[in-house]
């Protein structure tokens, strides 16, 4: 009988041994650890679905032991009903799907969410509850500033104090369409929507371990602008250089102290026999019902001099049949930018030191206070929350506040006290 010759094939024994080693690793256990492309994977069933997920580790003997122990823990959690797929496999593409099967609301981590993706959903939910001016402001700020900078960043990168410091520095380096740096006030306004969005995300996903990136953030300080009200003589000079058509507008501004945005929005329907009602404003030629503060929604008694201006304006514009009190020569509502252009030209022709158009408001307040009108009345006409701003801004125009150097008190304690009588 002939005997067959056994031929040794190179590597055959190694393959057999490796297979046996794999069998020993998974022998008698639930789920399977296997090698694929030099990496270790796990394979098991959960909620009737087959799960295959990479471990991220190289296929080495120590790694096999580690992954097998981890898979044993997963299988034990499944048996005991405490397994959470997203917790054990946070980078899996199927974590949303299994979280849905588990009936859980998936808790997303900061590194899971792109700024753009969150803002798209946030805007869809929040926009219906916003005022027209908020929609306009948020849209402009997001499009111009936040989206170009943050859209591809994840919240794990955004939610850091260093990132916010860098972003503020970025805003300081930006230019307006006119080539000027962004003002401190503009930078502060730009940061408002970002703060709202980031904090909403932190609250929605309960990122309690994150540090608030806005806490302690230093923003540029807004410098208080000095006011330069007109004297009566200066105003008479300037008025002579304003277009005749616009003289009632600016006379009314000085008589009432209205903000330009409030005055261009004033309608005849808001004028009755005794009062004008400030209920609207108009910014960038768009009307809005939410004024600067709740106190801005107010009524102002019509004095005889005011009524005279309104009568002139009515006769001048009646043929347009416009609902607005102040219109241009075509019968359209006045626009602040156009008014400002006429104002600048008149200032140049007058030879007076330049003032902003907003100085009409300060002129009203300073004239009223210098003539002894009560600060409370002035604050109410201006639409301020309290008299604090009136005192802080116009104190030098209040007669009984022009001497704050102790001289009156000194007279009481000086030798003149005997002449003027002692205090009661």
Secondary structure as UniProt FT lines:
FT   TURN            10..11
FT   HELIX           12..26
FT   TURN            27..28
FT   STRAND          32..36
FT   TURN            37..38
FT   STRAND          39..46
FT   TURN            47..48
FT   STRAND          49..58
FT   HELIX           61..80
FT   HELIX           85..88
FT   TURN            90..91
FT   TURN            93..94
FT   HELIX           95..102
FT   HELIX           110..112
FT   HELIX           115..126
FT   HELIX           127..129
FT   HELIX           132..141
FT   HELIX           142..146
FT   HELIX           147..150
FT   TURN            151..152
FT   HELIX           155..158
FT   HELIX           161..172
FT   TURN            177..178
FT   HELIX           184..204
FT   TURN            205..206
FT   TURN            208..209
FT   TURN            213..216
FT   HELIX           232..239
FT   TURN            240..241
FT   HELIX           244..256
FT   HELIX           260..263
FT   TURN            264..265
FT   HELIX           268..270
FT   STRAND          275..278
FT   STRAND          281..283
FT   TURN            284..285
FT   STRAND          286..288
FT   HELIX           294..296
FT   STRAND          298..301
FT   HELIX           304..317
FT   HELIX           318..320
FT   TURN            329..330
FT   HELIX           336..350
FT   TURN            357..358
FT   HELIX           359..370
FT   TURN            371..372
FT   HELIX           375..382
FT   HELIX           388..394
FT   HELIX           395..397
FT   HELIX           399..401
FT   HELIX           407..413
FT   TURN            415..416
FT   HELIX           417..420
//
